[in-house]
Amino acid sequence: MMKEMIKKSLGFWNNYWGDSVFPYLLAIALLYLLIFKRKKKTTRYVLGYVFLALFLFFFPYTAKIIQKCIGENVYWRILWLVPSTPVIALAMTEFIRGRKAVLQPVLLVLCTAVIALGGKEFYTEGYYHKVNNYQQVPDVVAGICELAKQDAGGEKFLLVADEYVSSYIRVYDPSIYLPFGRRGSGGAIGTRRQLYFEINAPSFNYTSIAKYAKRNRCNYLVVKIPNEQQKKELEACRYQELGVIGEYSVYRLGDSVQEYRSPLLDVES
């Protein structure tokens, strides 16, 4: 068990840092502070905290307890507790401070260059995208919400979509009703739970998605763009295509929102 837990922790560690040089910078910074600056009281506090956090992360028994508490899939978030950036900055500052005044500007530029070249510029690496709505959600989600709201004409409606879309919908417009919350929470039982699994499945069965969505009287169904055969499957369950937003198709159940009113709409959202 211990060997397996250590292996998992190392896997989380490697995935957390990726191909970054920062874990190496952190190791060098810790060694420098431990060897040359350990007599300083503040440095001892920093080192004690960092080594305690790393011990809790890698020690199999504490790792197992923490994973049971927060979930194994998000265990890597424990590394947020390791102040890697402040420790690296502290070590570089202490190193530069101990050099001659004439060398300090040169060392400052070199240290800054190492940090700059060791990471990825998040504005150009695809991590952030410019959007055109005040809520700062993906434009495809904003388009889906606006299309459904316009078709509903002010009536309450129940909309179902996959995890990616639905996680942003309530951020964009809290008045839109969803059959379940993130990861199927919020009363996703019975057919609602089955609907959650179907619409988030790796490969889609459009007949099953439409069947369970209709059973729960979801007025609007948002799915990845179907082919002609899949469109017929959706239409067989009385879902009519309203339009395409990005890589998603938006469908309405029946001829109007009022035709299929879900009991969920009578409960405060």
Backbone bond lengths (Angstrom), bond angles and torsions (degrees), N, CA, C in turn:
res aa  C-N    CA-C-N  psi(-1)  N-CA   C-N-CA  omega(-1)  CA-C   N-CA-C  phi
1 M - - - 1.466 - - 1.534 111.05 -
2 M 1.337 116.31 -43.18 1.463 120.33 -178.33 1.530 110.96 -61.62
3 K 1.327 115.24 -43.74 1.462 119.62 -179.48 1.520 111.30 -62.96
4 E 1.328 116.18 -40.09 1.456 120.90 -179.94 1.530 111.36 -66.87
5 M 1.336 117.27 -41.37 1.461 121.00 179.69 1.526 111.16 -66.49
6 I 1.323 116.63 -40.07 1.472 120.14 177.81 1.525 110.16 -63.35
7 K 1.340 115.75 -41.17 1.460 120.51 178.95 1.520 110.77 -62.41
8 K 1.358 117.26 -41.47 1.463 120.95 177.74 1.518 111.49 -63.72
9 S 1.339 115.92 -43.78 1.464 120.13 -179.61 1.522 110.93 -62.50
10 L 1.317 116.65 -40.90 1.471 120.06 177.66 1.529 110.59 -64.74
11 G 1.337 116.23 -36.44 1.457 119.40 176.86 1.512 111.86 -63.78
12 F 1.341 117.31 -44.21 1.461 121.04 176.13 1.523 110.62 -61.68
13 W 1.322 116.42 -41.38 1.468 121.48 179.86 1.524 110.63 -60.27
14 N 1.319 116.79 -49.25 1.466 120.61 -178.61 1.527 111.82 -65.08
15 N 1.328 117.43 -40.83 1.463 120.25 179.00 1.520 111.59 -67.64
16 Y 1.326 116.24 -33.58 1.466 120.26 -179.37 1.528 111.06 -64.67
17 W 1.336 116.92 -42.73 1.461 120.59 -176.60 1.525 112.86 -88.80
18 G 1.333 117.53 -26.22 1.463 119.85 -177.84 1.516 110.82 62.82
19 D 1.340 115.87 -135.81 1.466 120.10 179.83 1.526 111.91 -98.05
20 S 1.317 117.25 21.91 1.460 122.34 -179.66 1.528 111.01 -72.33
21 V 1.328 116.24 154.68 1.466 121.51 175.95 1.527 111.34 -89.11
22 F 1.318 117.52 -3.61 1.464 120.21 -173.19 1.526 114.31 -65.61
23 P 1.338 121.10 -33.47 1.471 117.26 175.09 1.515 112.50 -63.08
24 Y 1.343 116.63 -33.00 1.459 119.85 177.04 1.530 110.62 -71.73
25 L 1.327 116.01 -39.26 1.466 119.07 176.04 1.524 110.62 -63.19
26 L 1.338 116.60 -39.13 1.455 120.53 178.53 1.525 110.67 -63.76
27 A 1.334 116.82 -43.09 1.471 120.42 179.22 1.519 110.68 -63.15
28 I 1.335 117.15 -44.14 1.467 121.06 179.01 1.529 110.47 -63.44
29 A 1.338 115.87 -42.29 1.471 120.11 179.95 1.527 110.80 -62.42
30 L 1.337 117.22 -44.03 1.467 120.43 179.69 1.523 111.36 -64.18
31 L 1.333 116.78 -41.57 1.460 120.00 178.58 1.521 111.33 -64.56
32 Y 1.323 116.90 -41.68 1.468 120.58 179.59 1.530 110.69 -62.63
33 L 1.324 116.04 -47.72 1.469 119.63 -179.54 1.529 111.19 -65.38
34 L 1.328 116.31 -38.01 1.464 120.58 -179.41 1.527 111.77 -67.64
35 I 1.317 117.42 -38.87 1.469 121.02 -175.76 1.529 112.18 -83.31
36 F 1.340 115.97 -43.74 1.467 118.75 -170.52 1.531 114.22 -105.30
37 K 1.326 118.65 -21.20 1.475 119.46 -173.26 1.529 112.95 -125.08
38 R 1.327 116.50 16.56 1.461 118.89 -175.37 1.528 113.09 -67.86
39 K 1.332 118.09 -18.21 1.468 120.59 -178.26 1.523 112.35 -76.69
40 K 1.328 117.30 -18.48 1.460 119.99 178.88 1.526 109.54 -74.49
41 K 1.313 115.49 135.56 1.460 120.68 -175.57 1.533 111.87 -62.67
42 T 1.328 116.07 -46.01 1.468 119.80 -179.23 1.522 111.10 -63.83
43 T 1.321 117.00 -37.18 1.465 120.50 178.92 1.522 110.80 -65.02
44 R 1.324 117.03 -38.98 1.466 120.00 178.76 1.528 110.87 -63.03
45 Y 1.342 116.85 -38.77 1.460 120.18 177.11 1.531 110.94 -61.96
46 V 1.335 115.67 -44.97 1.462 120.58 -179.58 1.523 110.77 -62.99
47 L 1.331 116.07 -48.18 1.462 119.89 -179.16 1.529 111.33 -63.22
48 G 1.331 116.41 -40.86 1.458 119.81 179.48 1.519 111.90 -61.23
49 Y 1.330 116.14 -42.91 1.465 119.89 -179.99 1.521 111.26 -66.29
50 V 1.334 116.95 -45.94 1.465 120.30 -177.64 1.526 111.07 -63.29
51 F 1.319 117.32 -45.65 1.468 119.86 -179.02 1.530 111.44 -67.40
52 L 1.335 117.02 -32.91 1.465 119.79 175.78 1.522 110.72 -65.51
53 A 1.348 116.66 -44.65 1.465 120.82 179.72 1.531 110.97 -62.68
54 L 1.337 116.81 -42.13 1.460 120.42 179.26 1.530 111.38 -68.08
55 F 1.329 116.08 -36.46 1.466 119.82 177.37 1.523 110.48 -62.58
56 L 1.338 116.58 -46.66 1.459 120.30 179.58 1.517 111.29 -62.48
57 F 1.342 116.50 -33.84 1.467 120.24 -178.62 1.521 111.47 -72.07
58 F 1.329 117.71 -42.32 1.459 120.49 -173.06 1.524 114.01 -93.72
59 F 1.340 118.24 -24.16 1.466 119.57 -177.70 1.528 109.15 -66.91
60 P 1.325 118.00 124.34 1.475 120.97 -170.76 1.523 114.53 -55.88
61 Y 1.318 117.95 -41.30 1.470 119.68 -174.75 1.524 111.69 -71.87
62 T 1.331 116.76 -42.85 1.467 118.33 176.89 1.528 110.43 -68.70
63 A 1.341 117.15 -35.96 1.464 120.61 178.18 1.527 110.67 -62.03
64 K 1.333 116.51 -40.81 1.470 120.63 -179.51 1.529 110.92 -65.72
65 I 1.331 116.61 -41.41 1.462 120.82 -179.83 1.524 110.47 -65.62
66 I 1.335 116.51 -45.78 1.468 120.94 -178.68 1.524 110.90 -64.04
67 Q 1.335 116.44 -41.25 1.461 120.02 179.70 1.521 111.52 -64.21
68 K 1.334 117.87 -35.12 1.462 120.62 177.00 1.527 111.14 -67.73
69 C 1.339 115.65 -31.92 1.467 120.05 -177.59 1.528 112.39 -77.84
70 I 1.346 117.03 -42.85 1.468 119.96 -173.22 1.522 113.14 -108.56
71 G 1.336 117.38 -13.40 1.462 120.22 -178.23 1.521 111.34 103.59
72 E 1.312 115.55 136.12 1.465 120.22 -176.27 1.527 112.58 -65.40
73 N 1.332 117.03 -34.39 1.463 120.04 -175.06 1.531 113.46 -66.85
74 V 1.324 116.89 -23.22 1.470 119.89 -177.80 1.526 111.45 -112.85
75 Y 1.335 117.04 18.62 1.469 119.93 -178.30 1.523 111.97 -61.11
76 W 1.324 116.82 -28.68 1.467 120.21 -179.53 1.529 112.24 -59.65
77 R 1.332 117.29 -20.93 1.463 119.80 -178.81 1.524 112.45 -66.63
78 I 1.328 117.52 -17.09 1.461 120.39 175.58 1.531 109.97 -59.83
79 L 1.327 116.25 -28.78 1.466 119.88 179.59 1.521 112.25 -67.82
80 W 1.329 117.10 -13.93 1.463 119.01 172.97 1.530 110.64 -64.01
81 L 1.327 116.37 -24.00 1.456 120.76 -179.04 1.525 112.39 -76.99
82 V 1.324 116.29 -12.68 1.472 120.22 177.96 1.527 108.22 -87.13
83 P 1.332 118.44 113.39 1.478 120.65 -176.14 1.522 111.53 -77.70
84 S 1.325 115.78 67.99 1.467 120.21 -174.48 1.526 112.26 -61.71
85 T 1.331 116.70 -46.08 1.471 119.34 -178.17 1.525 112.30 -63.88
86 P 1.348 120.65 -48.69 1.468 120.00 177.00 1.527 113.16 -60.89
87 V 1.334 117.94 -36.55 1.466 120.46 -179.47 1.521 110.65 -66.85
88 I 1.337 116.41 -43.71 1.468 119.74 177.77 1.521 110.29 -63.64
89 A 1.328 116.62 -42.45 1.466 120.40 178.71 1.525 111.18 -63.56
90 L 1.330 116.59 -40.92 1.472 120.72 179.19 1.524 111.11 -62.55
91 A 1.323 116.65 -45.98 1.463 120.49 -179.17 1.525 111.09 -63.86
92 M 1.322 117.15 -42.60 1.463 120.00 178.80 1.515 111.26 -65.23
93 T 1.324 116.28 -39.84 1.466 119.97 179.26 1.518 110.77 -63.98
94 E 1.328 116.73 -45.53 1.460 120.45 179.43 1.527 111.21 -63.74
95 F 1.337 115.60 -38.91 1.463 119.49 179.68 1.529 111.26 -65.51
96 I 1.328 117.25 -45.94 1.466 121.14 -179.22 1.521 111.10 -67.34
97 R 1.343 116.06 -38.93 1.462 119.99 -178.00 1.529 111.80 -61.68
98 G 1.298 117.59 -30.56 1.463 120.63 -178.03 1.511 114.56 -84.09
99 R 1.320 117.92 -0.64 1.459 120.96 179.71 1.534 110.73 -95.32
100 K 1.317 115.92 169.75 1.462 121.43 179.15 1.532 110.21 -65.14
101 A 1.320 116.08 149.54 1.468 121.60 -175.69 1.522 111.61 -57.46
102 V 1.328 117.27 -36.27 1.459 119.97 -177.49 1.530 111.80 -69.63
103 L 1.341 117.12 -24.99 1.465 120.91 -178.88 1.526 112.83 -89.26
104 Q 1.316 116.57 -18.36 1.464 119.43 -173.51 1.529 113.70 -60.32
105 P 1.355 119.83 -44.87 1.473 118.35 178.07 1.532 113.09 -61.21
106 V 1.337 115.89 -38.95 1.467 120.16 179.79 1.525 110.46 -65.43
107 L 1.342 116.64 -44.94 1.461 120.64 179.80 1.526 111.23 -65.87
108 L 1.340 116.55 -35.36 1.459 120.30 177.81 1.523 111.05 -62.57
109 V 1.334 116.01 -43.93 1.464 120.28 178.68 1.527 110.57 -64.47
110 L 1.335 116.98 -42.00 1.459 120.43 -179.71 1.524 111.81 -64.30
111 C 1.339 116.49 -44.35 1.463 120.22 179.42 1.523 111.26 -64.56
112 T 1.327 116.00 -40.47 1.463 120.00 177.79 1.525 110.85 -63.83
113 A 1.337 116.56 -39.56 1.462 120.87 179.40 1.526 111.29 -64.99
114 V 1.336 116.55 -39.44 1.463 120.15 178.83 1.524 110.52 -61.42
115 I 1.337 116.26 -44.35 1.458 120.21 179.68 1.529 110.91 -66.53
116 A 1.332 116.48 -44.09 1.465 120.45 -178.03 1.520 111.83 -64.59
117 L 1.329 117.31 -44.24 1.457 121.04 -177.50 1.533 112.17 -79.09
118 G 1.325 116.91 -16.61 1.459 120.31 -178.16 1.508 114.23 -83.04
119 G 1.339 117.46 -11.29 1.456 120.64 -179.48 1.517 111.71 -116.50
120 K 1.330 115.56 -170.36 1.455 121.58 178.72 1.520 109.28 -118.62
121 E 1.298 116.20 138.36 1.462 121.58 -179.26 1.519 108.32 -77.03
122 F 1.353 116.37 110.72 1.465 118.91 -168.62 1.520 113.56 -70.00
123 Y 1.329 119.10 -16.41 1.462 119.91 177.61 1.535 111.56 -75.63
124 T 1.324 117.14 -21.40 1.464 120.21 -176.03 1.522 113.31 -114.93
125 E 1.321 118.92 0.57 1.457 121.33 -176.38 1.523 113.29 -101.46
126 G 1.334 117.13 8.97 1.451 120.08 176.66 1.512 115.20 85.71
127 Y 1.339 117.39 8.47 1.462 119.90 179.82 1.530 111.59 -78.47
128 Y 1.316 117.03 -28.84 1.459 120.86 -178.06 1.531 108.88 -124.50
129 H 1.323 115.48 143.92 1.453 121.26 178.81 1.519 108.90 -132.23
130 K 1.310 116.12 140.40 1.456 120.32 177.90 1.520 109.39 -73.78
131 V 1.325 116.18 131.89 1.462 121.50 178.11 1.516 109.05 -121.48
132 N 1.328 115.60 168.14 1.469 120.30 -173.27 1.520 111.96 -120.51
133 N 1.324 117.01 39.34 1.463 120.24 175.61 1.524 108.62 -140.05
134 Y 1.320 114.99 151.10 1.461 120.37 -175.69 1.524 112.59 -66.47
135 Q 1.313 117.77 -27.68 1.458 121.05 -178.50 1.527 112.21 -76.93
136 Q 1.328 117.17 -10.18 1.462 122.87 177.23 1.524 112.74 60.12
137 V 1.311 116.56 38.83 1.456 121.59 172.58 1.530 107.23 -101.67
138 P 1.329 118.64 163.43 1.468 119.80 177.59 1.529 111.46 -54.02
139 D 1.316 116.67 139.06 1.465 121.08 -177.23 1.523 112.29 -60.42
140 V 1.332 117.35 -30.01 1.462 119.45 179.24 1.525 110.08 -64.38
141 V 1.326 117.45 -36.66 1.469 121.02 178.17 1.527 110.25 -68.49
142 A 1.336 115.83 -43.68 1.467 119.73 177.68 1.521 110.66 -59.87
143 G 1.327 117.06 -41.41 1.464 120.91 178.99 1.514 112.43 -64.20
144 I 1.333 117.18 -40.39 1.465 121.28 178.24 1.524 110.25 -62.71
145 C 1.318 116.56 -46.15 1.471 120.45 -179.44 1.529 111.36 -62.13
146 E 1.321 116.57 -44.51 1.460 119.89 -177.89 1.521 111.92 -67.06
147 L 1.331 116.90 -37.77 1.464 120.11 178.60 1.531 110.49 -64.45
148 A 1.322 116.83 -44.60 1.465 120.36 179.81 1.526 110.95 -66.53
149 K 1.317 117.51 -42.99 1.468 120.86 -179.48 1.520 111.48 -64.25
150 Q 1.323 116.50 -40.59 1.459 120.37 179.21 1.528 110.43 -64.55
151 D 1.323 117.01 -41.58 1.460 120.36 179.65 1.520 111.05 -68.82
152 A 1.344 117.60 -34.97 1.461 121.11 -178.32 1.519 111.97 -72.21
153 G 1.311 117.58 -23.02 1.463 121.22 176.25 1.511 114.25 60.79
154 G 1.311 117.80 38.50 1.458 121.27 177.36 1.514 114.46 92.08
155 E 1.338 118.68 -7.30 1.462 121.65 178.61 1.540 110.01 -80.37
156 K 1.329 115.69 151.55 1.453 119.65 173.51 1.523 109.33 -68.17
157 F 1.318 116.66 145.76 1.457 119.13 178.81 1.524 110.02 -149.45
158 L 1.319 115.11 160.82 1.459 123.16 179.54 1.520 108.12 -112.19
159 L 1.309 116.49 124.30 1.467 121.81 -176.27 1.513 109.05 -120.57
160 V 1.324 116.28 139.28 1.455 120.92 177.55 1.529 109.16 -125.99
161 A 1.328 115.36 137.25 1.460 121.52 179.54 1.523 108.07 -150.09
162 D 1.312 116.37 174.95 1.458 119.17 179.78 1.526 110.80 -73.32
163 E 1.321 116.12 176.60 1.465 122.22 -174.15 1.530 112.06 -59.60
164 Y 1.321 116.97 -39.02 1.470 120.26 -177.84 1.524 110.74 -62.92
165 V 1.314 117.02 -49.53 1.468 120.65 -177.54 1.521 111.42 -71.46
166 S 1.335 116.32 -48.57 1.471 119.64 -173.54 1.521 112.46 -64.93
167 S 1.341 118.11 -28.35 1.467 119.59 -179.79 1.525 111.88 -67.91
168 Y 1.338 116.65 -21.83 1.470 120.41 179.06 1.528 112.89 -97.68
169 I 1.320 117.21 -19.68 1.466 120.06 -171.56 1.519 111.95 -60.05
170 R 1.335 116.97 -48.12 1.459 119.32 -177.50 1.522 111.94 -69.91
171 V 1.321 117.32 -20.27 1.467 120.63 173.20 1.528 109.22 -71.58
172 Y 1.326 115.78 -41.76 1.462 120.23 -179.08 1.517 111.60 -71.70
173 D 1.348 116.50 -45.41 1.470 119.92 -178.14 1.533 109.23 -149.46
174 P 1.351 117.72 100.39 1.477 120.98 -178.24 1.529 114.06 -64.42
175 S 1.334 118.04 -12.51 1.468 119.92 -178.34 1.519 112.30 -79.75
176 I 1.334 117.62 -10.65 1.463 120.59 -179.40 1.532 109.19 -80.25
177 Y 1.331 116.64 128.45 1.461 122.09 -178.28 1.528 110.22 -85.69
178 L 1.334 115.15 136.62 1.461 122.22 176.45 1.528 108.74 -123.14
179 P 1.331 118.15 147.82 1.474 119.66 -177.57 1.523 113.52 -73.62
180 F 1.341 117.61 -17.02 1.460 121.24 179.08 1.528 108.77 -158.67
181 G 1.328 114.41 164.73 1.460 120.22 179.58 1.516 111.64 -92.12
182 R 1.315 115.46 -162.89 1.459 120.15 -179.90 1.515 110.93 -62.94
183 R 1.332 114.24 141.29 1.464 122.39 -179.52 1.527 111.89 54.56
184 G 1.323 116.22 29.53 1.455 120.70 175.04 1.504 114.47 78.57
185 S 1.312 118.25 15.31 1.466 120.66 -178.51 1.523 110.23 -78.80
186 G 1.318 115.86 173.88 1.455 120.91 175.71 1.512 114.07 80.35
187 G 1.311 117.07 45.60 1.466 119.82 174.33 1.507 115.00 85.18
188 A 1.339 117.31 22.64 1.465 119.59 178.08 1.528 109.15 -79.33
189 I 1.341 116.01 88.32 1.453 121.72 -179.90 1.524 109.32 -125.66
190 G 1.298 115.28 161.82 1.464 119.24 176.70 1.521 112.36 60.32
191 T 1.331 115.98 -129.68 1.463 120.60 -177.65 1.529 111.97 -68.40
192 R 1.339 116.66 -27.77 1.466 118.44 177.11 1.525 110.55 -66.32
193 R 1.313 116.49 -40.57 1.463 120.25 178.33 1.530 110.29 -65.71
194 Q 1.333 115.87 -41.13 1.460 119.38 178.15 1.519 110.60 -63.01
195 L 1.336 116.16 -38.59 1.459 120.59 177.39 1.525 110.64 -61.73
196 Y 1.326 116.74 -41.17 1.472 120.18 178.37 1.528 110.81 -58.76
197 F 1.332 116.31 -46.77 1.464 119.61 -179.15 1.524 111.71 -66.40
198 E 1.321 117.63 -38.43 1.461 120.73 -178.11 1.528 111.79 -67.13
199 I 1.334 116.95 -43.19 1.464 119.40 -174.55 1.526 111.62 -78.60
200 N 1.348 116.74 -13.70 1.461 120.65 177.30 1.524 112.59 -110.46
201 A 1.332 116.23 13.11 1.462 120.30 -179.23 1.529 110.76 -69.89
202 P 1.348 117.79 152.33 1.465 120.77 178.32 1.524 112.78 -59.50
203 S 1.335 116.46 -38.25 1.465 121.15 175.22 1.532 107.41 -123.53
204 F 1.336 116.20 135.01 1.457 121.22 -170.07 1.518 112.69 -89.64
205 N 1.314 114.65 136.30 1.452 122.34 168.53 1.530 105.72 -109.06
206 Y 1.322 116.89 97.06 1.459 121.05 -171.73 1.526 112.39 -66.07
207 T 1.322 116.72 -28.87 1.460 119.20 176.78 1.523 110.54 -65.64
208 S 1.318 116.62 -44.37 1.466 120.81 179.51 1.523 111.04 -66.98
209 I 1.339 116.91 -41.26 1.469 120.27 178.88 1.525 109.81 -59.54
210 A 1.335 116.00 -48.57 1.462 120.13 -178.63 1.520 111.34 -65.27
211 K 1.333 116.92 -39.01 1.466 121.18 -178.64 1.532 110.84 -62.14
212 Y 1.329 116.49 -49.19 1.464 119.33 -177.81 1.526 111.47 -73.32
213 A 1.327 116.99 -32.09 1.467 119.36 176.46 1.527 110.53 -65.65
214 K 1.340 116.39 -40.14 1.466 120.11 179.25 1.517 111.12 -67.75
215 R 1.334 117.35 -39.51 1.465 120.72 178.50 1.531 110.95 -59.55
216 N 1.333 116.03 -33.87 1.455 120.12 179.19 1.527 112.49 -93.30
217 R 1.338 115.73 7.90 1.453 123.07 177.20 1.532 112.45 53.17
218 C 1.325 114.30 46.82 1.466 119.88 175.92 1.526 107.80 -77.62
219 N 1.328 116.79 113.03 1.460 121.00 -176.17 1.520 112.60 -63.21
220 Y 1.331 115.45 -34.59 1.462 119.31 -178.25 1.521 109.79 -127.65
221 L 1.303 113.82 135.65 1.452 122.55 -178.46 1.522 108.42 -121.45
222 V 1.322 116.87 125.02 1.462 122.10 -178.72 1.523 107.90 -114.92
223 V 1.333 116.55 117.49 1.466 121.37 -177.04 1.520 109.64 -134.33
224 K 1.345 114.36 158.41 1.464 118.75 172.72 1.534 108.49 -59.01
225 I 1.319 116.77 143.91 1.464 122.22 -172.17 1.535 110.91 -49.90
226 P 1.328 117.68 117.25 1.472 120.73 -178.85 1.526 111.55 -84.79
227 N 1.333 115.03 161.17 1.463 118.84 173.05 1.528 108.82 -85.81
228 E 1.309 116.66 -177.08 1.471 120.23 -173.78 1.527 112.29 -62.14
229 Q 1.327 117.14 -41.16 1.462 120.20 179.18 1.523 110.91 -64.52
230 Q 1.322 115.86 -41.60 1.465 119.83 -179.99 1.530 111.42 -68.43
231 K 1.324 116.99 -32.76 1.468 120.23 175.47 1.525 110.77 -62.57
232 K 1.330 115.98 -39.82 1.456 119.65 178.19 1.529 110.82 -64.59
233 E 1.321 116.77 -36.52 1.463 120.70 178.13 1.525 110.61 -64.41
234 L 1.320 116.75 -40.31 1.462 120.79 178.43 1.530 110.78 -68.91
235 E 1.320 115.52 -41.15 1.464 119.71 -179.77 1.530 111.59 -66.67
236 A 1.332 116.54 -29.32 1.467 119.92 178.49 1.527 111.28 -65.01
237 C 1.319 116.42 -24.08 1.479 121.10 176.32 1.526 110.86 -97.24
238 R 1.350 116.46 17.36 1.465 123.79 175.56 1.522 113.84 71.66
239 Y 1.328 117.69 24.61 1.458 120.48 173.31 1.524 109.42 -93.66
240 Q 1.335 116.32 126.64 1.462 122.56 -178.12 1.528 109.74 -109.55
241 E 1.308 116.03 132.93 1.461 120.34 -178.44 1.533 110.48 -73.49
242 L 1.336 114.82 128.99 1.466 120.69 177.77 1.522 112.48 -96.75
243 G 1.317 115.91 -33.45 1.454 118.80 -178.18 1.511 111.07 171.38
244 V 1.315 114.13 175.37 1.462 121.75 -178.61 1.524 108.38 -118.16
245 I 1.332 116.11 129.52 1.464 122.47 176.91 1.520 107.04 -123.27
246 G 1.321 116.72 110.61 1.463 119.73 -178.16 1.511 110.17 61.86
247 E 1.325 116.31 -123.76 1.462 121.06 -179.84 1.529 111.96 -98.68
248 Y 1.332 116.90 14.67 1.461 121.15 -177.76 1.525 111.04 -118.10
249 S 1.337 114.68 148.09 1.464 122.08 171.73 1.524 108.01 -109.56
250 V 1.336 115.65 139.16 1.460 121.21 -179.45 1.523 108.14 -108.70
251 Y 1.335 116.16 127.29 1.462 122.32 -178.31 1.535 109.84 -120.01
252 R 1.344 115.05 146.67 1.461 121.37 173.85 1.522 108.99 -111.99
253 L 1.335 115.48 141.05 1.458 120.60 177.90 1.522 109.31 -86.01
254 G 1.327 116.85 120.44 1.455 121.63 178.29 1.517 113.18 78.64
255 D 1.335 115.48 -169.67 1.460 121.21 -176.32 1.519 112.55 -86.27
256 S 1.341 117.24 -15.28 1.460 120.56 179.79 1.514 109.47 -156.76
257 V 1.349 116.32 164.02 1.465 121.33 178.97 1.519 110.39 -65.37
258 Q 1.333 117.00 -36.10 1.462 120.79 -175.90 1.527 112.44 -68.70
259 E 1.334 117.49 -21.36 1.461 120.76 -174.75 1.522 111.99 -63.80
260 Y 1.314 116.65 -36.97 1.460 121.29 179.30 1.529 108.30 -125.33
261 R 1.312 116.08 94.74 1.462 119.99 179.95 1.520 108.76 -98.71
262 S 1.319 116.13 122.97 1.455 120.59 -179.37 1.520 111.16 -81.31
263 P 1.343 117.77 143.32 1.472 120.66 174.97 1.521 112.05 -59.80
264 L 1.341 117.13 -24.39 1.465 120.54 179.13 1.523 111.68 -62.57
265 L 1.325 116.74 -25.41 1.462 119.62 -178.68 1.517 111.93 -73.84
266 D 1.322 116.72 -13.39 1.461 120.37 178.07 1.519 112.32 -90.20
267 V 1.355 114.95 -2.59 1.471 120.57 178.60 1.520 108.26 -103.77
268 E 1.293 116.83 140.77 1.472 120.69 -178.69 1.530 109.09 -60.07
269 S 1.345 116.72 129.74 1.466 120.08 -177.74 1.513 110.21 -72.39
